[in-house]
Amino acid sequence: MMVLRDTILAVIVLALLCAIADIRIAAGQTMIEEAWSQDGLVGTFAKPAGVARGPTVLILAGSGPTDRDGNAPALGLATNTYRLLAAELAKAGIRSLRYDKRGIGASERVAEQDLRVDRYVADAVDAVRNL
């Protein structure tokens, strides 16, 4: 529950920062998605067409069996929430990285009893360093 709250809070803060900075959305800006992988994690790096560098957001999937796009097939959830967020960020000129947590989607399978919060934190830190 705390992870979901933190995710929602992060999205709200990002929305407020965009509003405060008065970011102009480029009409028709195309999002380019590239495959990304690191240390058993598989994800998607999204960026606006023609933007090589710039602000980048790490989108972390919520708690439970939610994949990098915001879907949880085991729970009947197919919303593409995080992919849609990445597309809107790209329209605003912001790059993003989202990945499947360990044991979810295309990322490395891990026994549930071997998953620890410390591992998830280390994965996020490594992903940010990779940006």
N, CA and C atoms as an extended XYZ file, in Angstrom:
393
Properties=species:S:1:pos:R:3:atomname:S:1:resname:S:1:resid:I:1 pbc="F F F"
N         0.823       -1.178        0.000 N   MET     1
C         0.000        0.000        0.000 CA  MET     1
C         0.875        1.253        0.000 C   MET     1
N         1.989        1.177        0.732 N   MET     2
C         2.873        2.328        0.815 CA  MET     2
C         3.532        2.601       -0.538 C   MET     2
N         3.866        1.539       -1.298 N   VAL     3
C         4.492        1.715       -2.608 CA  VAL     3
C         3.504        2.389       -3.558 C   VAL     3
N         2.247        1.980       -3.514 N   LEU     4
C         1.229        2.594       -4.359 CA  LEU     4
C         1.080        4.075       -4.014 C   LEU     4
N         1.044        4.388       -2.721 N   ARG     5
C         0.940        5.781       -2.290 CA  ARG     5
C         2.122        6.590       -2.796 C   ARG     5
N         3.321        6.021       -2.684 N   ASP     6
C         4.527        6.712       -3.132 CA  ASP     6
C         4.517        6.925       -4.646 C   ASP     6
N         4.019        5.934       -5.396 N   THR     7
C         3.934        6.056       -6.846 CA  THR     7
C         2.968        7.166       -7.225 C   THR     7
N         1.816        7.189       -6.587 N   ILE     8
C         0.828        8.237       -6.863 CA  ILE     8
C         1.398        9.603       -6.514 C   ILE     8
N         2.077        9.691       -5.391 N   LEU     9
C         2.685       10.950       -4.976 CA  LEU     9
C         3.721       11.417       -5.993 C   LEU     9
N         4.530       10.498       -6.505 N   ALA    10
C         5.549       10.851       -7.492 CA  ALA    10
C         4.910       11.380       -8.772 C   ALA    10
N         3.824       10.773       -9.215 N   VAL    11
C         3.133       11.228      -10.420 CA  VAL    11
C         2.546       12.621      -10.196 C   VAL    11
N         1.965       12.862       -9.022 N   ILE    12
C         1.398       14.175       -8.709 CA  ILE    12
C         2.492       15.241       -8.696 C   ILE    12
N         3.622       14.931       -8.062 N   VAL    13
C         4.734       15.882       -8.007 CA  VAL    13
C         5.224       16.194       -9.417 C   VAL    13
N         5.361       15.160      -10.254 N   LEU    14
C         5.803       15.376      -11.629 CA  LEU    14
C         4.820       16.275      -12.373 C   LEU    14
N         3.541       16.023      -12.208 N   ALA    15
C         2.525       16.841      -12.877 CA  ALA    15
C         2.617       18.295      -12.422 C   ALA    15
N         2.817       18.494      -11.129 N   LEU    16
C         2.944       19.859      -10.612 CA  LEU    16
C         4.199       20.549      -11.140 C   LEU    16
N         5.297       19.820      -11.198 N   LEU    17
C         6.539       20.402      -11.722 CA  LEU    17
C         6.377       20.813      -13.177 C   LEU    17
N         5.706       19.984      -13.954 N   CYS    18
C         5.469       20.321      -15.358 CA  CYS    18
C         4.610       21.573      -15.471 C   CYS    18
N         3.593       21.668      -14.619 N   ALA    19
C         2.715       22.837      -14.652 CA  ALA    19
C         3.476       24.095      -14.235 C   ALA    19
N         4.278       23.982      -13.193 N   ILE    20
C         5.047       25.131      -12.704 CA  ILE    20
C         6.059       25.588      -13.744 C   ILE    20
N         6.711       24.644      -14.383 N   ALA    21
C         7.729       24.979      -15.381 CA  ALA    21
C         7.099       25.447      -16.696 C   ALA    21
N         5.761       25.313      -16.814 N   ASP    22
C         5.033       25.720      -18.019 CA  ASP    22
C         5.639       25.080      -19.263 C   ASP    22
N         5.800       23.766      -19.212 N   ILE    23
C         6.367       23.027      -20.340 CA  ILE    23
C         5.372       23.031      -21.495 C   ILE    23
N         5.849       23.444      -22.628 N   ARG    24
C         5.016       23.459      -23.826 CA  ARG    24
C         5.091       22.097      -24.506 C   ARG    24
N         3.944       21.505      -24.757 N   ILE    25
C         3.908       20.203      -25.417 CA  ILE    25
C         3.977       20.418      -26.924 C   ILE    25
N         4.954       19.782      -27.539 N   ALA    26
C         5.129       19.910      -28.978 CA  ALA    26
C         4.066       19.085      -29.699 C   ALA    26
N         3.329       19.729      -30.569 N   ALA    27
C         2.265       19.042      -31.303 CA  ALA    27
C         2.863       17.974      -32.203 C   ALA    27
N         2.316       16.777      -32.120 N   GLY    28
C         2.741       15.691      -32.991 CA  GLY    28
C         4.097       15.097      -32.662 C   GLY    28
N         4.668       15.399      -31.507 N   GLN    29
C         5.967       14.838      -31.118 CA  GLN    29
C         5.824       13.313      -31.030 C   GLN    29
N         6.721       12.596      -31.640 N   THR    30
C         6.659       11.147      -31.676 CA  THR    30
C         7.516       10.535      -30.576 C   THR    30
N         6.982        9.515      -29.901 N   MET    31
C         7.749        8.800      -28.890 CA  MET    31
C         8.460        7.624      -29.556 C   MET    31
N         9.741        7.513      -29.276 N   ILE    32
C        10.531        6.377      -29.752 CA  ILE    32
C        10.799        5.486      -28.553 C   ILE    32
N        10.517        4.189      -28.692 N   GLU    33
C        10.774        3.236      -27.621 CA  GLU    33
C        11.920        2.318      -28.022 C   GLU    33
N        12.873        2.158      -27.110 N   GLU    34
C        14.019        1.294      -27.353 CA  GLU    34
C        14.075        0.224      -26.276 C   GLU    34
N        14.460       -0.972      -26.662 N   ALA    35
C        14.620       -2.057      -25.687 CA  ALA    35
C        15.760       -1.708      -24.739 C   ALA    35
N        15.596       -2.076      -23.486 N   TRP    36
C        16.599       -1.810      -22.449 CA  TRP    36
C        16.718       -3.052      -21.587 C   TRP    36
N        17.932       -3.410      -21.207 N   SER    37
C        18.124       -4.527      -20.279 CA  SER    37
C        19.387       -4.288      -19.469 C   SER    37
N        19.360       -4.815      -18.253 N   GLN    38
C        20.500       -4.664      -17.355 CA  GLN    38
C        20.373       -5.664      -16.220 C   GLN    38
N        21.375       -6.479      -16.041 N   ASP    39
C        21.461       -7.379      -14.886 CA  ASP    39
C        20.181       -8.180      -14.650 C   ASP    39
N        19.616       -8.733      -15.710 N   GLY    40
C        18.416       -9.567      -15.579 CA  GLY    40
C        17.111       -8.810      -15.661 C   GLY    40
N        17.162       -7.486      -15.702 N   LEU    41
C        15.947       -6.683      -15.844 CA  LEU    41
C        15.729       -6.359      -17.317 C   LEU    41
N        14.469       -6.295      -17.710 N   VAL    42
C        14.120       -5.953      -19.083 CA  VAL    42
C        13.132       -4.794      -19.032 C   VAL    42
N        13.369       -3.807      -19.887 N   GLY    43
C        12.503       -2.641      -19.856 CA  GLY    43
C        12.447       -1.918      -21.178 C   GLY    43
N        11.918       -0.704      -21.106 N   THR    44
C        11.747        0.141      -22.287 CA  THR    44
C        12.220        1.550      -21.961 C   THR    44
N        13.082        2.061      -22.827 N   PHE    45
C        13.538        3.442      -22.728 CA  PHE    45
C        12.746        4.223      -23.770 C   PHE    45
N        12.027        5.239      -23.333 N   ALA    46
C        11.208        6.037      -24.248 CA  ALA    46
C        11.753        7.459      -24.310 C   ALA    46
N        11.724        8.014      -25.511 N   LYS    47
C        12.224        9.383      -25.662 CA  LYS    47
C        11.489       10.055      -26.814 C   LYS    47
N        11.461       11.369      -26.786 N   PRO    48
C        10.875       12.090      -27.911 CA  PRO    48
C        11.789       11.962      -29.129 C   PRO    48
N        11.209       11.910      -30.296 N   ALA    49
C        12.013       11.855      -31.517 CA  ALA    49
C        12.926       13.065      -31.562 C   ALA    49
N        14.206       12.836      -31.866 N   GLY    50
C        15.151       13.920      -32.007 CA  GLY    50
C        15.748       14.440      -30.714 C   GLY    50
N        15.429       13.815      -29.588 N   VAL    51
C        15.964       14.255      -28.295 CA  VAL    51
C        16.957       13.208      -27.797 C   VAL    51
N        18.239       13.550      -27.817 N   ALA    52
C        19.277       12.611      -27.395 CA  ALA    52
C        19.554       12.707      -25.897 C   ALA    52
N        19.468       13.901      -25.344 N   ARG    53
C        19.759       14.113      -23.924 CA  ARG    53
C        18.696       15.015      -23.330 C   ARG    53
N        18.634       15.035      -22.020 N   GLY    54
C        17.670       15.909      -21.365 CA  GLY    54
C        17.108       15.259      -20.122 C   GLY    54
N        16.095       15.883      -19.548 N   PRO    55
C        15.513       15.331      -18.323 CA  PRO    55
C        14.964       13.929      -18.566 C   PRO    55
N        15.134       13.078      -17.562 N   THR    56
C        14.689       11.689      -17.672 CA  THR    56
C        14.000       11.280      -16.386 C   THR    56
N        12.921       10.534      -16.527 N   VAL    57
C        12.143       10.048      -15.392 CA  VAL    57
C        12.243        8.526      -15.346 C   VAL    57
N        12.440        7.987      -14.149 N   LEU    58
C        12.389        6.542      -13.944 CA  LEU    58
C        10.985        6.220      -13.451 C   LEU    58
N        10.268        5.399      -14.213 N   ILE    59
C         8.909        4.996      -13.851 CA  ILE    59
C         8.979        3.605      -13.248 C   ILE    59
N         8.645        3.497      -11.969 N   LEU    60
C         8.675        2.210      -11.267 CA  LEU    60
C         7.268        1.647      -11.160 C   LEU    60
N         7.112        0.404      -11.548 N   ALA    61
C         5.805       -0.251      -11.456 CA  ALA    61
C         5.390       -0.380       -9.997 C   ALA    61
N         4.087       -0.326       -9.763 N   GLY    62
C         3.554       -0.422       -8.405 CA  GLY    62
C         3.734       -1.792       -7.794 C   GLY    62
N         3.154       -1.967       -6.643 N   SER    63
C         3.295       -3.231       -5.926 CA  SER    63
C         2.513       -4.339       -6.636 C   SER    63
N         2.868       -5.568       -6.325 N   GLY    64
C         2.181       -6.704       -6.931 CA  GLY    64
C         2.722       -7.025       -8.305 C   GLY    64
N         1.999       -7.847       -9.041 N   PRO    65
C         2.478       -8.335      -10.338 CA  PRO    65
C         2.233       -7.358      -11.487 C   PRO    65
N         2.580       -6.100      -11.288 N   THR    66
C         2.373       -5.065      -12.309 CA  THR    66
C         3.619       -4.947      -13.177 C   THR    66
N         3.427       -4.972      -14.501 N   ASP    67
C         4.580       -4.888      -15.399 CA  ASP    67
C         4.952       -3.440      -15.704 C   ASP    67
N         5.966       -3.271      -16.541 N   ARG    68
C         6.498       -1.937      -16.856 CA  ARG    68
C         5.485       -1.018      -17.529 C   ARG    68
N         4.470       -1.594      -18.153 N   ASP    69
C         3.456       -0.789      -18.828 CA  ASP    69
C         2.260       -0.466      -17.940 C   ASP    69
N         2.244       -1.020      -16.724 N   GLY    70
C         1.140       -0.765      -15.804 CA  GLY    70
C         0.047       -1.810      -15.876 C   GLY    70
N         0.355       -2.951      -16.467 N   ASN    71
C        -0.622       -4.032      -16.601 CA  ASN    71
C        -0.327       -5.158      -15.611 C   ASN    71
N        -1.380       -5.850      -15.205 N   ALA    72
C        -1.245       -7.014      -14.321 CA  ALA    72
C        -2.197       -8.085      -14.833 C   ALA    72
N        -1.764       -8.853      -15.849 N   PRO    73
C        -2.647       -9.857      -16.448 CA  PRO    73
C        -3.239      -10.835      -15.429 C   PRO    73
N        -2.468      -11.200      -14.420 N   ALA    74
C        -2.963      -12.136      -13.411 CA  ALA    74
C        -4.143      -11.562      -12.629 C   ALA    74
N        -4.245      -10.234      -12.613 N   LEU    75
C        -5.331       -9.568      -11.902 CA  LEU    75
C        -6.393       -9.010      -12.851 C   LEU    75
N        -6.217       -9.277      -14.151 N   GLY    76
C        -7.158       -8.767      -15.142 CA  GLY    76
C        -7.016       -7.279      -15.414 C   GLY    76
N        -5.840       -6.721      -15.126 N   LEU    77
C        -5.598       -5.290      -15.302 CA  LEU    77
C        -4.807       -5.062      -16.588 C   LEU    77
N        -5.417       -4.363      -17.538 N   ALA    78
C        -4.760       -4.068      -18.814 CA  ALA    78
C        -5.016       -2.600      -19.156 C   ALA    78
N        -4.264       -1.711      -18.514 N   THR    79
C        -4.503       -0.272      -18.674 CA  THR    79
C        -3.412        0.466      -19.431 C   THR    79
N        -2.219       -0.101      -19.498 N   ASN    80
C        -1.066        0.563      -20.117 CA  ASN    80
C        -0.779        1.925      -19.497 C   ASN    80
N        -1.100        2.076      -18.226 N   THR    81
C        -0.958        3.352      -17.530 CA  THR    81
C         0.443        3.928      -17.643 C   THR    81
N         1.464        3.115      -17.382 N   TYR    82
C         2.835        3.631      -17.388 CA  TYR    82
C         3.318        3.902      -18.806 C   TYR    82
N         2.839        3.149      -19.779 N   ARG    83
C         3.206        3.420      -21.173 CA  ARG    83
C         2.575        4.737      -21.626 C   ARG    83
N         1.330        4.964      -21.221 N   LEU    84
C         0.668        6.224      -21.545 CA  LEU    84
C         1.371        7.401      -20.874 C   LEU    84
N         1.814        7.205      -19.631 N   LEU    85
C         2.568        8.243      -18.928 CA  LEU    85
C         3.856        8.560      -19.687 C   LEU    85
N         4.563        7.522      -20.144 N   ALA    86
C         5.799        7.713      -20.910 CA  ALA    86
C         5.522        8.493      -22.197 C   ALA    86
N         4.407        8.207      -22.853 N   ALA    87
C         4.057        8.910      -24.089 CA  ALA    87
C         3.804       10.391      -23.817 C   ALA    87
N         3.114       10.699      -22.727 N   GLU    88
C         2.851       12.103      -22.388 CA  GLU    88
C         4.143       12.821      -21.984 C   GLU    88
N         5.008       12.116      -21.270 N   LEU    89
C         6.301       12.707      -20.920 CA  LEU    89
C         7.096       13.016      -22.183 C   LEU    89
N         7.085       12.090      -23.141 N   ALA    90
C         7.805       12.308      -24.405 CA  ALA    90
C         7.255       13.528      -25.140 C   ALA    90
N         5.946       13.702      -25.121 N   LYS    91
C         5.343       14.884      -25.755 CA  LYS    91
C         5.871       16.169      -25.123 C   LYS    91
N         6.200       16.085      -23.838 N   ALA    92
C         6.720       17.256      -23.118 CA  ALA    92
C         8.242       17.368      -23.216 C   ALA    92
N         8.871       16.480      -24.005 N   GLY    93
C        10.316       16.538      -24.185 CA  GLY    93
C        11.098       15.817      -23.111 C   GLY    93
N        10.425       14.944      -22.357 N   ILE    94
C        11.068       14.236      -21.239 CA  ILE    94
C        11.222       12.758      -21.581 C   ILE    94
N        12.430       12.256      -21.408 N   ARG    95
C        12.726       10.843      -21.638 CA  ARG    95
C        12.296       10.045      -20.410 C   ARG    95
N        12.090        8.740      -20.588 N   SER    96
C        11.720        7.913      -19.437 CA  SER    96
C        12.226        6.485      -19.609 C   SER    96
N        12.409        5.832      -18.480 N   LEU    97
C        12.778        4.431      -18.448 CA  LEU    97
C        11.788        3.732      -17.532 C   LEU    97
N        11.261        2.627      -17.998 N   ARG    98
C        10.397        1.786      -17.172 CA  ARG    98
C        10.822        0.348      -17.399 C   ARG    98
N        10.800       -0.446      -16.344 N   TYR    99
C        11.239       -1.835      -16.473 CA  TYR    99
C        10.351       -2.753      -15.654 C   TYR    99
N        10.364       -4.038      -16.048 N   ASP   100
C         9.655       -5.067      -15.290 CA  ASP   100
C        10.471       -5.389      -14.047 C   ASP   100
N         9.816       -5.411      -12.893 N   LYS   101
C        10.512       -5.800      -11.661 CA  LYS   101
C        10.944       -7.259      -11.780 C   LYS   101
N        11.869       -7.661      -10.954 N   ARG   102
C        12.318       -9.057      -10.960 CA  ARG   102
C        11.123       -9.983      -10.722 C   ARG   102
N        11.045      -11.027      -11.548 N   GLY   103
C         9.964      -11.992      -11.409 CA  GLY   103
C         8.688      -11.597      -12.133 C   GLY   103
N         8.690      -10.430      -12.781 N   ILE   104
C         7.501       -9.936      -13.478 CA  ILE   104
C         7.828       -9.747      -14.958 C   ILE   104
N         6.851       -9.992      -15.813 N   GLY   105
C         7.020       -9.759      -17.252 CA  GLY   105
C         8.222      -10.486      -17.820 C   GLY   105
N         9.053       -9.753      -18.563 N   ALA   106
C        10.202      -10.350      -19.243 CA  ALA   106
C        11.469      -10.381      -18.393 C   ALA   106
N        11.433       -9.797      -17.201 N   SER   107
C        12.628       -9.785      -16.355 CA  SER   107
C        12.899      -11.162      -15.756 C   SER   107
N        14.106      -11.294      -15.258 N   GLU   108
C        14.579      -12.553      -14.680 CA  GLU   108
C        13.616      -13.094      -13.617 C   GLU   108
N        13.351      -14.386      -13.684 N   ARG   109
C        12.488      -15.044      -12.711 CA  ARG   109
C        13.238      -15.207      -11.397 C   ARG   109
N        12.568      -14.889      -10.313 N   VAL   110
C        13.143      -14.996       -8.979 CA  VAL   110
C        12.074      -15.595       -8.074 C   VAL   110
N        12.494      -16.516       -7.213 N   ALA   111
C        11.545      -17.081       -6.261 CA  ALA   111
C        11.032      -15.972       -5.347 C   ALA   111
N         9.733      -15.959       -5.107 N   GLU   112
C         9.134      -14.885       -4.319 CA  GLU   112
C         9.787      -14.734       -2.946 C   GLU   112
N        10.156      -15.850       -2.324 N   GLN   113
C        10.775      -15.771       -0.994 CA  GLN   113
C        12.168      -15.142       -1.036 C   GLN   113
N        12.760      -15.020       -2.251 N   ASP   114
C        14.077      -14.400       -2.385 CA  ASP   114
C        14.003      -12.902       -2.704 C   ASP   114
N        12.809      -12.389       -2.885 N   LEU   115
C        12.651      -10.970       -3.190 CA  LEU   115
C        12.673      -10.144       -1.911 C   LEU   115
N        13.443       -9.082       -1.930 N   ARG   116
C        13.571       -8.187       -0.783 CA  ARG   116
C        13.484       -6.740       -1.261 C   ARG   116
N        13.013       -5.868       -0.426 N   VAL   117
C        12.913       -4.450       -0.763 CA  VAL   117
C        14.294       -3.907       -1.139 C   VAL   117
N        15.326       -4.340       -0.426 N   ASP   118
C        16.688       -3.885       -0.731 CA  ASP   118
C        17.067       -4.170       -2.180 C   ASP   118
N        16.620       -5.309       -2.702 N   ARG   119
C        16.944       -5.675       -4.090 CA  ARG   119
C        16.245       -4.733       -5.065 C   ARG   119
N        14.969       -4.426       -4.771 N   TYR   120
C        14.223       -3.498       -5.626 CA  TYR   120
C        14.879       -2.109       -5.621 C   TYR   120
N        15.327       -1.675       -4.464 N   VAL   121
C        15.993       -0.368       -4.343 CA  VAL   121
C        17.299       -0.381       -5.137 C   VAL   121
N        18.081       -1.443       -4.992 N   ALA   122
C        19.343       -1.551       -5.730 CA  ALA   122
C        19.098       -1.546       -7.235 C   ALA   122
N        18.036       -2.228       -7.678 N   ASP   123
C        17.700       -2.236       -9.104 CA  ASP   123
C        17.384       -0.815       -9.608 C   ASP   123
N        16.619       -0.070       -8.816 N   ALA   124
C        16.251        1.299       -9.208 CA  ALA   124
C        17.493        2.199       -9.248 C   ALA   124
N        18.358        2.078       -8.256 N   VAL   125
C        19.590        2.877       -8.218 CA  VAL   125
C        20.460        2.551       -9.430 C   VAL   125
N        20.603        1.258       -9.740 N   ASP   126
C        21.396        0.856      -10.912 CA  ASP   126
C        20.788        1.392      -12.209 C   ASP   126
N        19.471        1.377      -12.288 N   ALA   127
C        18.804        1.888      -13.498 CA  ALA   127
C        19.067        3.378      -13.667 C   ALA   127
N        18.990        4.120      -12.572 N   VAL   128
C        19.257        5.576      -12.643 CA  VAL   128
C        20.707        5.819      -13.069 C   VAL   128
N        21.619        5.054      -12.560 N   ARG   129
C        23.034        5.211      -12.955 CA  ARG   129
C        23.219        4.923      -14.441 C   ARG   129
N        22.384        4.068      -14.990 N   ASN   130
C        22.471        3.678      -16.390 CA  ASN   130
C        21.918        4.762      -17.314 C   ASN   130
N        21.181        5.701      -16.765 N   LEU   131
C        20.596        6.750      -17.598 CA  LEU   131
C        21.660        7.723      -18.042 C   LEU   131
